Amino acid sequence: MNVKSPWLAKHYEDRIMIQPTWKLSTSKSTILSDFNTEMSRSTCYRSRKRANDEIEGSYEEQFLRLIDYGEEIIRSNSGTTFIIQTERASEEELPRFKRVYV
């Protein structure tokens, strides 16, 4: 059986979301027991990285929805305060969510 990293990423995305530090050795043995096939360390690494990228992408989408939510609160409830605080480790990085005040 020839299993590629995109398929593995999709198949194990929920597990990686719950356990983001899932070790490569553990993932290799899990794949071996689930599909009776050997995977290289690099394939396991790429699949975990791809799944983490998908998960992080969904966090970014949720953050954008939080901004929309705040705009809707302000629109529907005049006089309401809605503040989102973010932080950056450096100027090159995207802002990271820190807290929200309603």
GIVENVEN-V32215 format. One record per pair of residues at least 12 apart in sequence whose C-alpha atoms are under 7 Angstrom apart, sorted by the first residue. I is the first residue (numbers start at 1). J is the second residue. D is the distance in whole Angstrom. If there is no record, write none. Layout:
[[I,J,D] [I,J,D]]
This chain:
[[1,37,6] [5,43,6] [5,44,7] [5,46,6] [5,47,4] [6,47,6] [8,47,6] [9,47,5] [9,48,6] [9,50,6] [9,51,5] [10,51,7] [13,51,5] [17,55,7] [24,41,7] [24,44,6] [24,45,7] [27,44,7] [28,44,7] [70,82,6] [81,102,6] [82,101,6] [82,102,5] [83,100,6] [83,101,5] [83,102,7] [84,99,6] [84,100,4] [84,101,6] [85,97,6] [85,98,5] [85,99,5] [85,100,6] [86,98,5] [86,99,7]]
